[in-house]
């Protein structure tokens, strides 16, 4: 499975009801075993993973940090985690 997340500039105007705002809640990442995938992966876990990845990139990659300057506060709540089976 391959997923993407994109950060886009908020448009000046959109057709009414074309987007729905939903809160992003913290959730546990989907975890499998060292040699197997998780049994299921929820949408919230995919979004959590994407935000953790962006949080890592804004800290580690100067170009991403500049491009997402307005996101640092939000992404500061998300901590990248190592693969637990390697710990």
Phi and psi in radians as a Rosetta constraint file:
Dihedral C 1 N 2 CA 2 C 2 CIRCULARHARMONIC -2.218 0.35
Dihedral N 2 CA 2 C 2 N 3 CIRCULARHARMONIC 2.246 0.35
Dihedral C 2 N 3 CA 3 C 3 CIRCULARHARMONIC -2.192 0.35
Dihedral N 3 CA 3 C 3 N 4 CIRCULARHARMONIC 2.791 0.35
Dihedral C 3 N 4 CA 4 C 4 CIRCULARHARMONIC -2.318 0.35
Dihedral N 4 CA 4 C 4 N 5 CIRCULARHARMONIC 2.649 0.35
Dihedral C 4 N 5 CA 5 C 5 CIRCULARHARMONIC -2.256 0.35
Dihedral N 5 CA 5 C 5 N 6 CIRCULARHARMONIC 2.465 0.35
Dihedral C 5 N 6 CA 6 C 6 CIRCULARHARMONIC -2.244 0.35
Dihedral N 6 CA 6 C 6 N 7 CIRCULARHARMONIC 2.417 0.35
Dihedral C 6 N 7 CA 7 C 7 CIRCULARHARMONIC -1.846 0.35
Dihedral N 7 CA 7 C 7 N 8 CIRCULARHARMONIC 2.121 0.35
Dihedral C 7 N 8 CA 8 C 8 CIRCULARHARMONIC -2.139 0.35
Dihedral N 8 CA 8 C 8 N 9 CIRCULARHARMONIC 2.759 0.35
Dihedral C 8 N 9 CA 9 C 9 CIRCULARHARMONIC -1.233 0.35
Dihedral N 9 CA 9 C 9 N 10 CIRCULARHARMONIC 2.314 0.35
Dihedral C 9 N 10 CA 10 C 10 CIRCULARHARMONIC -1.139 0.35
Dihedral N 10 CA 10 C 10 N 11 CIRCULARHARMONIC 2.189 0.35
Dihedral C 10 N 11 CA 11 C 11 CIRCULARHARMONIC -1.178 0.35
Dihedral N 11 CA 11 C 11 N 12 CIRCULARHARMONIC 2.675 0.35
Dihedral C 11 N 12 CA 12 C 12 CIRCULARHARMONIC -1.136 0.35
Dihedral N 12 CA 12 C 12 N 13 CIRCULARHARMONIC -0.618 0.35
Dihedral C 12 N 13 CA 13 C 13 CIRCULARHARMONIC -2.601 0.35
Dihedral N 13 CA 13 C 13 N 14 CIRCULARHARMONIC 2.538 0.35
Dihedral C 13 N 14 CA 14 C 14 CIRCULARHARMONIC -2.342 0.35
Dihedral N 14 CA 14 C 14 N 15 CIRCULARHARMONIC 2.706 0.35
Dihedral C 14 N 15 CA 15 C 15 CIRCULARHARMONIC -1.046 0.35
Dihedral N 15 CA 15 C 15 N 16 CIRCULARHARMONIC 2.529 0.35
Dihedral C 15 N 16 CA 16 C 16 CIRCULARHARMONIC -0.937 0.35
Dihedral N 16 CA 16 C 16 N 17 CIRCULARHARMONIC 2.434 0.35
Dihedral C 16 N 17 CA 17 C 17 CIRCULARHARMONIC 1.059 0.35
Dihedral N 17 CA 17 C 17 N 18 CIRCULARHARMONIC 0.410 0.35
Dihedral C 17 N 18 CA 18 C 18 CIRCULARHARMONIC -1.463 0.35
Dihedral N 18 CA 18 C 18 N 19 CIRCULARHARMONIC -0.342 0.35
Dihedral C 18 N 19 CA 19 C 19 CIRCULARHARMONIC -2.262 0.35
Dihedral N 19 CA 19 C 19 N 20 CIRCULARHARMONIC 2.653 0.35
Dihedral C 19 N 20 CA 20 C 20 CIRCULARHARMONIC -2.084 0.35
Dihedral N 20 CA 20 C 20 N 21 CIRCULARHARMONIC 2.267 0.35
Dihedral C 20 N 21 CA 21 C 21 CIRCULARHARMONIC -1.551 0.35
Dihedral N 21 CA 21 C 21 N 22 CIRCULARHARMONIC 2.215 0.35
Dihedral C 21 N 22 CA 22 C 22 CIRCULARHARMONIC -2.231 0.35
Dihedral N 22 CA 22 C 22 N 23 CIRCULARHARMONIC 2.493 0.35
Dihedral C 22 N 23 CA 23 C 23 CIRCULARHARMONIC -1.235 0.35
Dihedral N 23 CA 23 C 23 N 24 CIRCULARHARMONIC 2.565 0.35
Dihedral C 23 N 24 CA 24 C 24 CIRCULARHARMONIC -1.732 0.35
Dihedral N 24 CA 24 C 24 N 25 CIRCULARHARMONIC 1.988 0.35
Dihedral C 24 N 25 CA 25 C 25 CIRCULARHARMONIC -1.759 0.35
Dihedral N 25 CA 25 C 25 N 26 CIRCULARHARMONIC 2.573 0.35
Dihedral C 25 N 26 CA 26 C 26 CIRCULARHARMONIC -1.187 0.35
Dihedral N 26 CA 26 C 26 N 27 CIRCULARHARMONIC 2.460 0.35
Dihedral C 26 N 27 CA 27 C 27 CIRCULARHARMONIC -2.545 0.35
Dihedral N 27 CA 27 C 27 N 28 CIRCULARHARMONIC 2.749 0.35
Dihedral C 27 N 28 CA 28 C 28 CIRCULARHARMONIC -1.220 0.35
Dihedral N 28 CA 28 C 28 N 29 CIRCULARHARMONIC 2.449 0.35
Dihedral C 28 N 29 CA 29 C 29 CIRCULARHARMONIC -1.204 0.35
Dihedral N 29 CA 29 C 29 N 30 CIRCULARHARMONIC 2.582 0.35
Dihedral C 29 N 30 CA 30 C 30 CIRCULARHARMONIC -1.193 0.35
Dihedral N 30 CA 30 C 30 N 31 CIRCULARHARMONIC 2.203 0.35
Dihedral C 30 N 31 CA 31 C 31 CIRCULARHARMONIC -2.127 0.35
Dihedral N 31 CA 31 C 31 N 32 CIRCULARHARMONIC 2.382 0.35
Dihedral C 31 N 32 CA 32 C 32 CIRCULARHARMONIC -1.920 0.35
Dihedral N 32 CA 32 C 32 N 33 CIRCULARHARMONIC -2.664 0.35
Dihedral C 32 N 33 CA 33 C 33 CIRCULARHARMONIC -1.850 0.35
Dihedral N 33 CA 33 C 33 N 34 CIRCULARHARMONIC 3.042 0.35
Dihedral C 33 N 34 CA 34 C 34 CIRCULARHARMONIC -1.002 0.35
Dihedral N 34 CA 34 C 34 N 35 CIRCULARHARMONIC -0.553 0.35
Dihedral C 34 N 35 CA 35 C 35 CIRCULARHARMONIC -2.068 0.35
Dihedral N 35 CA 35 C 35 N 36 CIRCULARHARMONIC 0.271 0.35
Dihedral C 35 N 36 CA 36 C 36 CIRCULARHARMONIC -2.609 0.35
Dihedral N 36 CA 36 C 36 N 37 CIRCULARHARMONIC 2.675 0.35
Dihedral C 36 N 37 CA 37 C 37 CIRCULARHARMONIC -1.388 0.35
Dihedral N 37 CA 37 C 37 N 38 CIRCULARHARMONIC 2.835 0.35
Dihedral C 37 N 38 CA 38 C 38 CIRCULARHARMONIC -1.084 0.35
Dihedral N 38 CA 38 C 38 N 39 CIRCULARHARMONIC 2.680 0.35
Dihedral C 38 N 39 CA 39 C 39 CIRCULARHARMONIC -1.191 0.35
Dihedral N 39 CA 39 C 39 N 40 CIRCULARHARMONIC -0.578 0.35
Dihedral C 39 N 40 CA 40 C 40 CIRCULARHARMONIC -2.607 0.35
Dihedral N 40 CA 40 C 40 N 41 CIRCULARHARMONIC 2.692 0.35
Dihedral C 40 N 41 CA 41 C 41 CIRCULARHARMONIC -2.328 0.35
Dihedral N 41 CA 41 C 41 N 42 CIRCULARHARMONIC 2.017 0.35
Dihedral C 41 N 42 CA 42 C 42 CIRCULARHARMONIC -1.433 0.35
Dihedral N 42 CA 42 C 42 N 43 CIRCULARHARMONIC 2.784 0.35
Dihedral C 42 N 43 CA 43 C 43 CIRCULARHARMONIC -1.009 0.35
Dihedral N 43 CA 43 C 43 N 44 CIRCULARHARMONIC -0.693 0.35
Dihedral C 43 N 44 CA 44 C 44 CIRCULARHARMONIC -1.075 0.35
Dihedral N 44 CA 44 C 44 N 45 CIRCULARHARMONIC -0.659 0.35
Dihedral C 44 N 45 CA 45 C 45 CIRCULARHARMONIC -1.174 0.35
Dihedral N 45 CA 45 C 45 N 46 CIRCULARHARMONIC -0.635 0.35
Dihedral C 45 N 46 CA 46 C 46 CIRCULARHARMONIC -1.155 0.35
Dihedral N 46 CA 46 C 46 N 47 CIRCULARHARMONIC -0.769 0.35
Dihedral C 46 N 47 CA 47 C 47 CIRCULARHARMONIC -1.140 0.35
Dihedral N 47 CA 47 C 47 N 48 CIRCULARHARMONIC -0.737 0.35
Dihedral C 47 N 48 CA 48 C 48 CIRCULARHARMONIC -1.029 0.35
Dihedral N 48 CA 48 C 48 N 49 CIRCULARHARMONIC -0.793 0.35
Dihedral C 48 N 49 CA 49 C 49 CIRCULARHARMONIC -1.061 0.35
Dihedral N 49 CA 49 C 49 N 50 CIRCULARHARMONIC -0.765 0.35
Dihedral C 49 N 50 CA 50 C 50 CIRCULARHARMONIC -1.092 0.35
Dihedral N 50 CA 50 C 50 N 51 CIRCULARHARMONIC -0.748 0.35
Dihedral C 50 N 51 CA 51 C 51 CIRCULARHARMONIC -1.206 0.35
Dihedral N 51 CA 51 C 51 N 52 CIRCULARHARMONIC -0.630 0.35
Dihedral C 51 N 52 CA 52 C 52 CIRCULARHARMONIC -1.119 0.35
Dihedral N 52 CA 52 C 52 N 53 CIRCULARHARMONIC -0.687 0.35
Dihedral C 52 N 53 CA 53 C 53 CIRCULARHARMONIC -1.142 0.35
Dihedral N 53 CA 53 C 53 N 54 CIRCULARHARMONIC -0.783 0.35
Dihedral C 53 N 54 CA 54 C 54 CIRCULARHARMONIC -1.077 0.35
Dihedral N 54 CA 54 C 54 N 55 CIRCULARHARMONIC -0.670 0.35
Dihedral C 54 N 55 CA 55 C 55 CIRCULARHARMONIC -1.057 0.35
Dihedral N 55 CA 55 C 55 N 56 CIRCULARHARMONIC -0.695 0.35
Dihedral C 55 N 56 CA 56 C 56 CIRCULARHARMONIC -1.176 0.35
Dihedral N 56 CA 56 C 56 N 57 CIRCULARHARMONIC -0.778 0.35
Dihedral C 56 N 57 CA 57 C 57 CIRCULARHARMONIC -1.126 0.35
Dihedral N 57 CA 57 C 57 N 58 CIRCULARHARMONIC -0.693 0.35
Dihedral C 57 N 58 CA 58 C 58 CIRCULARHARMONIC -1.148 0.35
Dihedral N 58 CA 58 C 58 N 59 CIRCULARHARMONIC -0.449 0.35
Dihedral C 58 N 59 CA 59 C 59 CIRCULARHARMONIC -1.487 0.35
Dihedral N 59 CA 59 C 59 N 60 CIRCULARHARMONIC -0.576 0.35
Dihedral C 59 N 60 CA 60 C 60 CIRCULARHARMONIC -1.740 0.35
Dihedral N 60 CA 60 C 60 N 61 CIRCULARHARMONIC -0.428 0.35
Dihedral C 60 N 61 CA 61 C 61 CIRCULARHARMONIC -2.042 0.35
Dihedral N 61 CA 61 C 61 N 62 CIRCULARHARMONIC 1.921 0.35
Dihedral C 61 N 62 CA 62 C 62 CIRCULARHARMONIC -0.989 0.35
Dihedral N 62 CA 62 C 62 N 63 CIRCULARHARMONIC -0.644 0.35
Dihedral C 62 N 63 CA 63 C 63 CIRCULARHARMONIC -1.149 0.35
Dihedral N 63 CA 63 C 63 N 64 CIRCULARHARMONIC -0.743 0.35
Dihedral C 63 N 64 CA 64 C 64 CIRCULARHARMONIC -1.187 0.35
Dihedral N 64 CA 64 C 64 N 65 CIRCULARHARMONIC -0.695 0.35
Dihedral C 64 N 65 CA 65 C 65 CIRCULARHARMONIC -1.014 0.35
Dihedral N 65 CA 65 C 65 N 66 CIRCULARHARMONIC -0.714 0.35
Dihedral C 65 N 66 CA 66 C 66 CIRCULARHARMONIC -1.236 0.35
Dihedral N 66 CA 66 C 66 N 67 CIRCULARHARMONIC -0.752 0.35
Dihedral C 66 N 67 CA 67 C 67 CIRCULARHARMONIC -1.133 0.35
Dihedral N 67 CA 67 C 67 N 68 CIRCULARHARMONIC -0.563 0.35
Dihedral C 67 N 68 CA 68 C 68 CIRCULARHARMONIC -1.908 0.35
Dihedral N 68 CA 68 C 68 N 69 CIRCULARHARMONIC 0.572 0.35
Dihedral C 68 N 69 CA 69 C 69 CIRCULARHARMONIC -0.879 0.35
Dihedral N 69 CA 69 C 69 N 70 CIRCULARHARMONIC -0.735 0.35
Dihedral C 69 N 70 CA 70 C 70 CIRCULARHARMONIC -1.293 0.35
Dihedral N 70 CA 70 C 70 N 71 CIRCULARHARMONIC -0.119 0.35
Dihedral C 70 N 71 CA 71 C 71 CIRCULARHARMONIC -1.740 0.35
Dihedral N 71 CA 71 C 71 N 72 CIRCULARHARMONIC -0.118 0.35
Dihedral C 71 N 72 CA 72 C 72 CIRCULARHARMONIC -0.992 0.35
Dihedral N 72 CA 72 C 72 N 73 CIRCULARHARMONIC -0.715 0.35
Dihedral C 72 N 73 CA 73 C 73 CIRCULARHARMONIC -1.096 0.35
Dihedral N 73 CA 73 C 73 N 74 CIRCULARHARMONIC -0.808 0.35
Dihedral C 73 N 74 CA 74 C 74 CIRCULARHARMONIC -1.168 0.35
Dihedral N 74 CA 74 C 74 N 75 CIRCULARHARMONIC -0.795 0.35
Dihedral C 74 N 75 CA 75 C 75 CIRCULARHARMONIC -1.266 0.35
Dihedral N 75 CA 75 C 75 N 76 CIRCULARHARMONIC -0.316 0.35
Dihedral C 75 N 76 CA 76 C 76 CIRCULARHARMONIC -1.096 0.35
Dihedral N 76 CA 76 C 76 N 77 CIRCULARHARMONIC -0.348 0.35
Dihedral C 76 N 77 CA 77 C 77 CIRCULARHARMONIC -1.349 0.35
Dihedral N 77 CA 77 C 77 N 78 CIRCULARHARMONIC -0.246 0.35
Dihedral C 77 N 78 CA 78 C 78 CIRCULARHARMONIC -1.842 0.35
Dihedral N 78 CA 78 C 78 N 79 CIRCULARHARMONIC 2.164 0.35
Dihedral C 78 N 79 CA 79 C 79 CIRCULARHARMONIC -1.880 0.35
Dihedral N 79 CA 79 C 79 N 80 CIRCULARHARMONIC 2.195 0.35
Dihedral C 79 N 80 CA 80 C 80 CIRCULARHARMONIC -1.085 0.35
Dihedral N 80 CA 80 C 80 N 81 CIRCULARHARMONIC 2.522 0.35
Dihedral C 80 N 81 CA 81 C 81 CIRCULARHARMONIC -2.133 0.35
Dihedral N 81 CA 81 C 81 N 82 CIRCULARHARMONIC 2.471 0.35
Dihedral C 81 N 82 CA 82 C 82 CIRCULARHARMONIC -1.275 0.35
Dihedral N 82 CA 82 C 82 N 83 CIRCULARHARMONIC 2.884 0.35
Dihedral C 82 N 83 CA 83 C 83 CIRCULARHARMONIC -1.174 0.35
Dihedral N 83 CA 83 C 83 N 84 CIRCULARHARMONIC 1.993 0.35
Dihedral C 83 N 84 CA 84 C 84 CIRCULARHARMONIC -1.045 0.35
Dihedral N 84 CA 84 C 84 N 85 CIRCULARHARMONIC -0.537 0.35
Dihedral C 84 N 85 CA 85 C 85 CIRCULARHARMONIC -1.166 0.35
Dihedral N 85 CA 85 C 85 N 86 CIRCULARHARMONIC -0.280 0.35
Dihedral C 85 N 86 CA 86 C 86 CIRCULARHARMONIC -1.603 0.35
Dihedral N 86 CA 86 C 86 N 87 CIRCULARHARMONIC -0.128 0.35
